[in-house]
Amino acid sequence: KKYYESIVLRKPKKPPKSSEVWEYSWIIVINGVEQQFVSCDRCKKLLIYRQRDGTTSMAKHKRACYGSLTTSNGCVDNQSNVTEYYASSKCSEIPKRIKEKVKLTCTEFTALDCRAFELVPGEDFLKIVHTISDAGRCFSHLARVNVNELIPSPITINRNVDCLHEDKKI
């Protein structure tokens, strides 16, 4: 199975004495390299797998997923999917409602805070947006994030300007 060009799920080559859990799991291969994760056949949840640790966690997940009716797919909802950890090499199309919300926020930012319009498409502003977007990927789409904890205070920024200046000077 291919999710993206860079992510491939494949069934393992089974030796005669291998665990039956492999019938319910896929090995995750990123850019041709096997990862220490597997994906459940049924719910597509991400599980850690290291050969030295064996398949116990996979067997527990299989029992929970295939033997439970707790959710529509049988699994615990807070478990992560493989696509939450590995980014696609392709860019997703942004829904119109999100674009409109960002446009309004940028307009308010420039107008209400008396910022230059050219700030928004600037390289450094886009770097901030990318960093915040990457941080957002660490959380479930249902999680509420306190952005006040994410954004540094003006005092912290001020202190870091001196460090940045020294680093750039060297």
BATORKE-480278 format. One record per residue (C-alpha): residue number from 1; residue in three letters; chain; y, z, x. Coordinates in pm, whole numbers, plus 50000, padded with zeros to 5 digits. Each point is the difference from the previous one (the first is absolute). Example, Ala and Ser with C-alpha at 12.3 -4.5 7.8 and 13.67 -1.06 7.14 Angstrom:
+-----+------+-----+-------+-------+-------+
: seq : type : mol :    c2 :    c3 :    c1 :
+-----+------+-----+-------+-------+-------+
:   1 :  Ala :   A : 49550 : 50780 : 51230 :
:   2 :  Ser :   A : 50344 : 49934 : 50137 :
+-----+------+-----+-------+-------+-------+
***
This chain:
+-----+------+-----+-------+-------+-------+
: seq : type : mol :    c2 :    c3 :    c1 :
+-----+------+-----+-------+-------+-------+
:   1 :  Lys :   A : 50000 : 50000 : 50000 :
:   2 :  Lys :   A : 50352 : 49924 : 50123 :
:   3 :  Tyr :   A : 50298 : 50202 : 49876 :
:   4 :  Tyr :   A : 50247 : 49841 : 50238 :
:   5 :  Glu :   A : 49957 : 49776 : 50300 :
:   6 :  Ser :   A : 49996 : 50309 : 50224 :
:   7 :  Ile :   A : 49770 : 50221 : 49786 :
:   8 :  Val :   A : 49636 : 49913 : 49944 :
:   9 :  Leu :   A : 49733 : 50212 : 49830 :
:  10 :  Arg :   A : 49643 : 49925 : 50101 :
:  11 :  Lys :   A : 49658 : 50147 : 49937 :
:  12 :  Pro :   A : 49835 : 50152 : 50308 :
:  13 :  Lys :   A : 49691 : 49857 : 50164 :
:  14 :  Lys :   A : 49738 : 50247 : 49876 :
:  15 :  Pro :   A : 49731 : 50129 : 50235 :
:  16 :  Pro :   A : 49674 : 50099 : 49822 :
:  17 :  Lys :   A : 50078 : 50374 : 49993 :
:  18 :  Ser :   A : 50367 : 49979 : 49897 :
:  19 :  Ser :   A : 50143 : 50212 : 49721 :
:  20 :  Glu :   A : 50005 : 49864 : 49646 :
:  21 :  Val :   A : 50375 : 50074 : 49978 :
:  22 :  Trp :   A : 50067 : 49676 : 50186 :
:  23 :  Glu :   A : 49898 : 49815 : 49685 :
:  24 :  Tyr :   A : 50313 : 50152 : 49837 :
:  25 :  Ser :   A : 50246 : 49964 : 50290 :
:  26 :  Trp :   A : 50184 : 49739 : 50200 :
:  27 :  Ile :   A : 50097 : 50021 : 50366 :
:  28 :  Ile :   A : 50371 : 49936 : 50055 :
:  29 :  Val :   A : 50090 : 49744 : 50266 :
:  30 :  Ile :   A : 50365 : 49958 : 50099 :
:  31 :  Asn :   A : 50090 : 49698 : 50211 :
:  32 :  Gly :   A : 49634 : 49967 : 50100 :
:  33 :  Val :   A : 49963 : 50366 : 50107 :
:  34 :  Glu :   A : 49771 : 50239 : 49811 :
:  35 :  Gln :   A : 50191 : 50309 : 49886 :
:  36 :  Gln :   A : 49880 : 50358 : 49954 :
:  37 :  Phe :   A : 50038 : 49960 : 49625 :
:  38 :  Val :   A : 49785 : 49866 : 49720 :
:  39 :  Ser :   A : 50088 : 49903 : 49645 :
:  40 :  Cys :   A : 49803 : 50098 : 49691 :
:  41 :  Asp :   A : 49848 : 49703 : 49818 :
:  42 :  Arg :   A : 50088 : 50136 : 49659 :
:  43 :  Cys :   A : 50346 : 50155 : 50026 :
:  44 :  Lys :   A : 50124 : 49847 : 50328 :
:  45 :  Lys :   A : 50101 : 50344 : 50130 :
:  46 :  Leu :   A : 50038 : 50048 : 50375 :
:  47 :  Leu :   A : 49754 : 50231 : 50179 :
:  48 :  Ile :   A : 49990 : 50104 : 50365 :
:  49 :  Tyr :   A : 49680 : 49897 : 50175 :
:  50 :  Arg :   A : 49910 : 50069 : 50360 :
:  51 :  Gln :   A : 49649 : 49912 : 50111 :
:  52 :  Arg :   A : 49961 : 50331 : 50187 :
:  53 :  Asp :   A : 50072 : 50195 : 49676 :
:  54 :  Gly :   A : 49753 : 49809 : 49785 :
:  55 :  Thr :   A : 50025 : 49903 : 49635 :
:  56 :  Thr :   A : 50020 : 50344 : 49832 :
:  57 :  Ser :   A : 50357 : 49955 : 49876 :
:  58 :  Met :   A : 49910 : 49656 : 49867 :
:  59 :  Ala :   A : 49700 : 50146 : 49814 :
:  60 :  Lys :   A : 50220 : 50274 : 49846 :
:  61 :  His :   A : 50252 : 49739 : 49889 :
:  62 :  Lys :   A : 49725 : 49782 : 49854 :
:  63 :  Arg :   A : 49870 : 50294 : 49794 :
:  64 :  Ala :   A : 50353 : 50079 : 49877 :
:  65 :  Cys :   A : 50093 : 49638 : 49931 :
:  66 :  Tyr :   A : 49681 : 49872 : 49841 :
:  67 :  Gly :   A : 49893 : 50324 : 49836 :
:  68 :  Ser :   A : 50331 : 50112 : 49849 :
:  69 :  Leu :   A : 50204 : 49899 : 49699 :
:  70 :  Thr :   A : 50320 : 50176 : 50109 :
:  71 :  Thr :   A : 50209 : 49681 : 50007 :
:  72 :  Ser :   A : 49953 : 49643 : 49887 :
:  73 :  Asn :   A : 49840 : 49914 : 50334 :
:  74 :  Gly :   A : 49833 : 50339 : 50053 :
:  75 :  Cys :   A : 50196 : 50100 : 50311 :
:  76 :  Val :   A : 50256 : 50261 : 50078 :
:  77 :  Asp :   A : 50341 : 49836 : 49962 :
:  78 :  Asn :   A : 50164 : 50147 : 50311 :
:  79 :  Gln :   A : 49772 : 49814 : 50242 :
:  80 :  Ser :   A : 50166 : 49714 : 50189 :
:  81 :  Asn :   A : 49921 : 49630 : 49974 :
:  82 :  Val :   A : 49955 : 49789 : 50311 :
:  83 :  Thr :   A : 50310 : 49792 : 49921 :
:  84 :  Glu :   A : 50216 : 50315 : 50013 :
:  85 :  Tyr :   A : 49932 : 50035 : 50374 :
:  86 :  Tyr :   A : 50001 : 49648 : 50131 :
:  87 :  Ala :   A : 50293 : 49776 : 49929 :
:  88 :  Ser :   A : 49948 : 49639 : 49915 :
:  89 :  Ser :   A : 50140 : 49741 : 50235 :
:  90 :  Lys :   A : 50145 : 49835 : 49689 :
:  91 :  Cys :   A : 50314 : 50127 : 49828 :
:  92 :  Ser :   A : 49969 : 50094 : 49635 :
:  93 :  Glu :   A : 50229 : 49839 : 49747 :
:  94 :  Ile :   A : 50255 : 50255 : 49882 :
:  95 :  Pro :   A : 50021 : 50043 : 49622 :
:  96 :  Lys :   A : 50333 : 49905 : 49842 :
:  97 :  Arg :   A : 50062 : 50353 : 49862 :
:  98 :  Ile :   A : 49966 : 50146 : 50353 :
:  99 :  Lys :   A : 50237 : 49738 : 50141 :
: 100 :  Glu :   A : 50254 : 50082 : 49729 :
: 101 :  Lys :   A : 49973 : 50374 : 50071 :
: 102 :  Val :   A : 50050 : 49945 : 50374 :
: 103 :  Lys :   A : 50295 : 49767 : 49934 :
: 104 :  Leu :   A : 50167 : 50262 : 49780 :
: 105 :  Thr :   A : 49936 : 50276 : 50255 :
: 106 :  Cys :   A : 50142 : 49789 : 50286 :
: 107 :  Thr :   A : 50304 : 49910 : 49789 :
: 108 :  Glu :   A : 50063 : 50367 : 49922 :
: 109 :  Phe :   A : 49947 : 50093 : 50366 :
: 110 :  Thr :   A : 50260 : 49751 : 50120 :
: 111 :  Ala :   A : 50251 : 50047 : 49717 :
: 112 :  Leu :   A : 49986 : 50376 : 49942 :
: 113 :  Asp :   A : 49971 : 50095 : 50368 :
: 114 :  Cys :   A : 50257 : 49737 : 50113 :
: 115 :  Arg :   A : 49752 : 49826 : 50230 :
: 116 :  Ala :   A : 50028 : 49644 : 50128 :
: 117 :  Phe :   A : 49796 : 49750 : 49799 :
: 118 :  Glu :   A : 49864 : 49855 : 50326 :
: 119 :  Leu :   A : 49833 : 50335 : 50074 :
: 120 :  Val :   A : 49718 : 49936 : 49749 :
: 121 :  Pro :   A : 49846 : 49685 : 50156 :
: 122 :  Gly :   A : 50068 : 50135 : 50352 :
: 123 :  Glu :   A : 49716 : 50039 : 50249 :
: 124 :  Asp :   A : 50031 : 50380 : 50032 :
: 125 :  Phe :   A : 50022 : 50058 : 49624 :
: 126 :  Leu :   A : 49689 : 49784 : 49952 :
: 127 :  Lys :   A : 49826 : 50208 : 50269 :
: 128 :  Ile :   A : 50073 : 50312 : 49794 :
: 129 :  Val :   A : 49866 : 49834 : 49685 :
: 130 :  His :   A : 49679 : 49893 : 50182 :
: 131 :  Thr :   A : 49951 : 50352 : 50137 :
: 132 :  Ile :   A : 50044 : 50158 : 49656 :
: 133 :  Ser :   A : 49771 : 49739 : 49846 :
: 134 :  Asp :   A : 49732 : 50077 : 50261 :
: 135 :  Ala :   A : 50041 : 50372 : 49928 :
: 136 :  Gly :   A : 49949 : 49931 : 49630 :
: 137 :  Arg :   A : 49663 : 49840 : 50074 :
: 138 :  Cys :   A : 49873 : 50341 : 50114 :
: 139 :  Phe :   A : 50015 : 50126 : 49643 :
: 140 :  Ser :   A : 49816 : 49914 : 49682 :
: 141 :  His :   A : 50202 : 49786 : 49761 :
: 142 :  Leu :   A : 49989 : 50298 : 49763 :
: 143 :  Ala :   A : 50137 : 50250 : 50253 :
: 144 :  Arg :   A : 50359 : 50118 : 49972 :
: 145 :  Val :   A : 50167 : 50021 : 50339 :
: 146 :  Asn :   A : 50299 : 50222 : 50069 :
: 147 :  Val :   A : 50220 : 49753 : 50188 :
: 148 :  Asn :   A : 50228 : 50283 : 50107 :
: 149 :  Glu :   A : 49716 : 50114 : 50227 :
: 150 :  Leu :   A : 49960 : 49648 : 50139 :
: 151 :  Ile :   A : 50364 : 49924 : 50083 :
: 152 :  Pro :   A : 50141 : 50197 : 50297 :
: 153 :  Ser :   A : 50318 : 50203 : 49962 :
: 154 :  Pro :   A : 50329 : 49880 : 50153 :
: 155 :  Ile :   A : 49973 : 50282 : 50258 :
: 156 :  Thr :   A : 49653 : 49880 : 50107 :
: 157 :  Ile :   A : 50124 : 49643 : 50024 :
: 158 :  Asn :   A : 50300 : 50115 : 50203 :
: 159 :  Arg :   A : 49773 : 50185 : 50246 :
: 160 :  Asn :   A : 49773 : 49699 : 50032 :
: 161 :  Val :   A : 50290 : 49763 : 50073 :
: 162 :  Asp :   A : 50051 : 50171 : 50336 :
: 163 :  Cys :   A : 49628 : 49972 : 50083 :
: 164 :  Leu :   A : 49996 : 49634 : 49896 :
: 165 :  His :   A : 50306 : 49930 : 50212 :
: 166 :  Glu :   A : 49837 : 50163 : 50305 :
: 167 :  Asp :   A : 49675 : 49806 : 49944 :
: 168 :  Lys :   A : 50183 : 49668 : 49967 :
: 169 :  Lys :   A : 50214 : 50075 : 50306 :
: 170 :  Ile :   A : 49689 : 50056 : 50213 :
+-----+------+-----+-------+-------+-------+
***
